[in-house]
């Protein structure tokens, strides 16, 4: 598990070539991008929030040479803030955005979207939602899928052959 400052990812979004410098991305089984639900709920900031996340995902996927079949996760936080007269419109726009990302990433990696509530202040509702599913998803064992098989060189000497006889016992 690693985490970097938001400034690092803004730099990647603005200069995608720098994404290749993030070694942990090439080794990751999961890459999680956070979408602030407060910004999604705000008509004035929604488009910029979607654009920002889309740009970061695009920069990371297209320039970081992902070797194994990584899973990109979009985690939308503060979904309790969608509780308004425009709830259906907000959810519809978020679903459209998630579908666009799924299509964009379909040939490059796996994509999953999660919606979470960490501290719902509304009386009579569950305090958290979606966090248990998100945390369980990180505990799954992921087998890397490599593009090529490792080729064993031709073994000529008896010393080379001895190595494999000892390993097979």
Buried (B, 14 or more C-beta within 10 A) or exposed (E): EEEEEEEBBEBBBEEBEBBBEBEEBBEBBBBBBBBBBEBBBBEEBBEEBBEBBBBBBBBBBEBBEBEBBBBBBBBBBBBBBBEEEEEEEBBEBBEEBBEEBBEBBEEEBBBBBBBBBBEBEEEEEEEEBBBEEBEEBEEEEBEEEEEEEEEEEEEEEEEEEEEEEEEEE
